Amino acid sequence: MANVLSDDEILRRVRTVLIDALGVDDADILPESRIVTDLEAQWPDLLDIGFRLNRAFSLVIPTDHLFPKVKAEMVDAEGRLTNAGIDMLYANAPQGRGLLHLRLEPGTRMADLQTVAMICRYVKGCLMKGGEAAGTDDSEAELLESLADEGTSAWSSPK
């Protein structure tokens, strides 16, 4: 297994990225903070966050791996995922099987999916794979399921 940073170090770097990209206070960045809903990131901010994460961790993560683009047929009028939208994410978004499958349910708002904890878990998964962006192969799904089962860590909310 690759030499992976500690959970605390990953969270520290993700916080720095979010502070620099969004101009938010450190106190506003909690594991459960939603990037769009709580920290009020807009599409240009998401691109900046992706760029900064790549630089902070020496990774190459395509922005759409963390922040998939939403198509009109994926959501209802209130911006909530439909069954068809979930199917599209699983089919098209590389993280669909890796991270989002743990939370995807019809009625979930797309803006509520990306959290600080999700970014930290995704970065850790990439680092565990030796710096490769997480994909959709079986080993990736198993890896990220095991991360989700680890219990409380530096970036997970108490259960």
C-alpha positions in Angstrom: 0.0 0.0 0.0 1.2 3.5 -0.8 2.5 5.8 2.0 -0.7 7.7 2.9 -0.9 10.9 4.9 -2.7 10.8 8.2 -6.4 11.7 8.3 -5.5 14.8 10.3 -3.0 16.0 7.7 -5.5 15.3 4.8 -8.2 17.3 6.6 -5.7 20.1 7.4 -4.8 20.4 3.7 -8.4 20.2 2.5 -9.3 23.0 5.0 -6.5 25.1 3.6 -7.7 24.6 0.1 -11.2 25.5 1.0 -10.2 28.6 3.0 -8.0 29.8 0.1 -10.6 29.0 -2.7 -13.7 30.2 -0.9 -12.5 32.8 1.6 -14.4 31.0 4.4 -13.3 30.9 8.1 -11.7 27.7 9.4 -14.4 27.4 12.0 -17.0 27.1 9.2 -15.3 24.0 7.7 -16.7 20.9 9.5 -16.6 17.3 8.2 -20.3 17.5 7.4 -20.1 20.9 5.8 -21.6 20.8 2.3 -19.4 22.5 -0.2 -22.2 24.1 -2.2 -25.0 24.5 0.4 -23.0 25.4 3.5 -19.8 26.9 2.1 -21.6 28.6 -0.8 -19.2 27.4 -3.6 -20.2 28.3 -7.2 -19.1 26.4 -10.3 -15.9 28.5 -10.7 -15.0 27.8 -7.1 -15.4 24.1 -7.6 -12.9 24.3 -10.5 -10.5 26.2 -8.3 -11.0 23.7 -5.4 -10.2 20.8 -7.8 -7.0 22.6 -9.0 -5.9 23.4 -5.5 -6.5 19.8 -4.3 -4.3 18.5 -7.1 -1.6 20.9 -6.1 -1.9 20.3 -2.4 -1.7 16.5 -2.7 0.4 16.2 -5.9 -2.6 14.4 -7.5 -4.4 14.6 -10.9 -8.1 14.5 -10.1 -10.4 15.6 -12.8 -12.8 18.1 -11.4 -15.8 16.1 -12.5 -14.7 13.2 -10.3 -15.5 15.3 -7.3 -18.1 17.7 -8.7 -20.1 16.0 -11.4 -22.0 18.3 -13.8 -25.8 18.2 -13.3 -27.9 17.6 -16.4 -31.6 18.7 -16.3 -32.8 15.1 -16.7 -30.9 14.1 -13.5 -33.0 16.2 -11.1 -36.5 17.4 -10.5 -37.7 21.0 -10.4 -36.3 21.4 -6.9 -32.9 20.1 -7.8 -33.4 16.7 -6.2 -32.0 13.6 -7.7 -34.4 11.3 -9.6 -33.9 7.6 -10.1 -32.8 8.3 -13.7 -30.3 10.8 -12.3 -28.8 8.3 -9.9 -28.5 5.8 -12.8 -26.7 8.5 -14.8 -24.3 9.2 -12.0 -23.5 5.6 -11.5 -23.0 5.2 -15.3 -21.0 8.3 -15.9 -19.3 9.7 -12.8 -16.1 7.9 -11.8 -16.9 8.3 -8.1 -20.5 7.0 -8.5 -19.5 3.6 -7.4 -16.7 4.7 -5.1 -18.2 7.4 -2.9 -21.6 8.6 -3.8 -23.2 5.1 -3.7 -23.1 5.3 0.1 -25.5 8.3 0.1 -27.5 8.3 -3.2 -31.2 8.2 -2.7 -34.0 9.7 -4.8 -34.8 13.1 -3.4 -31.3 14.0 -2.4 -30.3 17.4 -3.4 -27.2 17.4 -5.7 -25.9 20.5 -3.8 -25.9 18.4 -0.6 -23.7 15.5 -1.9 -20.2 16.9 -1.7 -19.0 17.4 1.8 -15.7 18.1 3.4 -15.6 14.5 4.6 -16.3 13.2 1.1 -13.4 15.1 -0.4 -11.1 13.9 2.4 -12.2 10.2 1.8 -11.8 10.6 -2.0 -8.3 12.2 -1.6 -7.3 9.4 0.8 -8.5 6.8 -1.7 -6.4 8.4 -4.4 -3.4 8.5 -2.2 -3.9 4.9 -1.3 -3.8 4.0 -5.0 -0.5 5.8 -5.4 -1.8 9.1 -6.6 -4.2 7.9 -9.2 -7.6 9.4 -9.5 -10.2 7.0 -8.1 -12.1 5.2 -10.8 -14.9 2.7 -10.9 -13.1 -0.7 -10.9 -14.0 -3.3 -8.2 -10.8 -2.6 -6.1 -11.8 1.1 -5.9 -15.3 0.3 -4.7 -13.9 -2.1 -2.1 -11.3 0.4 -0.9 -13.8 3.2 -0.5 -16.4 0.9 1.2 -13.7 -0.1 3.7 -12.9 3.6 4.3 -16.6 4.2 5.0 -16.6 1.3 7.5 -13.6 2.5 9.4 -15.7 4.4 11.9 -15.0 7.8 13.3 -11.9 9.5 11.9 -10.6 13.0 11.8 -13.2 13.9 9.2 -16.2 11.7 9.9 -19.1 12.8 12.0 -19.9 11.0 15.2 -22.3 8.1 14.5 
